[in-house]
Amino acid sequence: MLLLLESAMPLELLLSLFPLALTYPAWQFQQRLNPPLSNVRLMLFRCGLWVSIACSLMVLSSWFNPFPLLPDGHGGYSNIRNSMLFDAGLFTAFLTVGLAIFGQGRSRLLLTASGVVLAFAAFAALL
């Protein structure tokens, strides 16, 4: 069983880092826009880029279950901190999609795709 878990780690790592492969080109396309975005739209879109990176790190850490099981007071154990990490990752994935609206053209599409992939990766980490 341990061998099976160790062999799945590279797949989990790739699934968690794949959205970053969409975030970087979104940033590149945003840099090349002519005419550039207004200051408010640019700031909100860049916030979406940063949120996407933070979400990717949260989802990546969800795969590895960094927090130990805690006694729940009823004779069992709880994994509440990992649940909170999942909730934060899922919220930031949806926030990424929301902030992608402020982009334009390909950068908007790439950041939206990154947020959607992050949401799926967060749900996959929960399983």
C-alpha positions in Angstrom: 0.0 0.0 0.0 2.8 2.4 0.8 4.4 1.8 -2.6 1.1 2.7 -4.3 1.0 6.0 -2.3 4.6 6.9 -3.1 4.0 6.3 -6.8 1.0 8.6 -6.8 3.0 11.5 -5.4 4.4 12.8 -8.7 0.9 12.8 -10.2 -0.4 14.8 -7.3 2.5 17.2 -7.5 1.9 17.7 -11.3 -1.9 18.2 -10.7 -1.2 20.8 -8.1 1.4 22.7 -10.1 -0.3 22.5 -13.5 -2.4 25.7 -12.8 0.9 27.6 -12.4 1.7 26.7 -16.0 -1.5 28.6 -16.9 -0.9 31.5 -14.5 2.5 32.4 -15.8 1.3 32.8 -19.5 -1.7 34.8 -18.2 0.7 37.2 -16.6 2.8 37.3 -19.8 -0.2 38.1 -22.0 -1.3 40.7 -19.6 2.1 42.4 -19.8 1.8 42.6 -23.6 -1.7 44.1 -23.8 -2.0 47.1 -26.1 -3.6 49.3 -24.8 -2.9 48.3 -21.2 -5.6 47.8 -18.6 -6.7 50.6 -16.4 -4.9 50.9 -13.1 -7.9 49.4 -11.1 -8.4 46.5 -13.5 -4.7 45.8 -13.6 -4.5 45.8 -9.8 -7.4 43.4 -9.5 -6.1 41.1 -12.2 -2.7 41.0 -10.5 -4.4 40.2 -7.2 -6.0 37.2 -9.1 -2.5 36.1 -10.2 -1.2 36.2 -6.7 -4.3 34.5 -5.3 -3.8 31.7 -7.9 -0.3 31.2 -6.7 -1.3 31.1 -3.1 -4.2 28.7 -3.9 -1.8 26.4 -5.8 0.4 26.2 -2.7 -2.6 25.5 -0.5 -3.8 22.7 -2.8 -0.3 21.3 -3.0 -0.1 21.1 0.8 -3.5 19.5 1.0 -2.2 16.5 -0.9 0.4 15.9 1.8 -1.8 16.2 4.8 0.7 18.3 6.8 -1.4 18.4 10.0 -1.8 15.4 12.3 -5.1 13.9 13.4 -6.4 15.5 16.6 -8.7 13.9 19.2 -12.2 15.2 18.7 -13.4 14.7 22.3 -15.8 11.9 21.4 -13.3 9.0 21.3 -12.4 9.6 17.6 -10.0 11.7 15.7 -10.5 14.8 13.5 -8.6 16.2 10.6 -10.1 19.7 11.0 -7.0 21.6 10.0 -6.8 19.8 6.7 -10.5 20.6 6.2 -9.8 24.2 6.8 -6.9 24.1 4.3 -9.2 22.6 1.7 -11.8 25.3 2.4 -9.3 28.0 2.0 -7.9 26.4 -1.2 -11.4 26.1 -2.7 -12.3 29.7 -1.7 -9.2 31.1 -3.3 -9.7 29.0 -6.5 -13.2 30.6 -6.9 -11.7 34.0 -6.0 -9.1 33.5 -8.8 -11.9 32.9 -11.3 -13.7 36.0 -10.0 -10.7 38.2 -10.3 -9.8 36.9 -13.8 -12.9 38.8 -15.0 -10.8 42.0 -14.8 -8.3 40.7 -17.3 -8.6 40.9 -21.1 -8.3 38.4 -23.9 -6.1 35.4 -23.5 -4.9 36.4 -20.0 -8.5 36.3 -18.8 -9.1 32.9 -20.3 -5.8 31.5 -18.9 -6.4 32.7 -15.4 -10.0 31.5 -15.4 -8.8 28.1 -16.6 -6.2 28.1 -13.8 -8.9 28.8 -11.2 -11.1 26.0 -12.5 -8.2 23.5 -12.5 -7.3 24.6 -9.0 -10.9 24.0 -7.8 -10.8 20.5 -9.4 -7.4 19.8 -7.8 -8.7 20.9 -4.4 -11.6 18.5 -4.7 -9.3 15.7 -5.8 -7.0 16.4 -2.8 -10.1 16.0 -0.5 -10.7 12.4 -1.8 
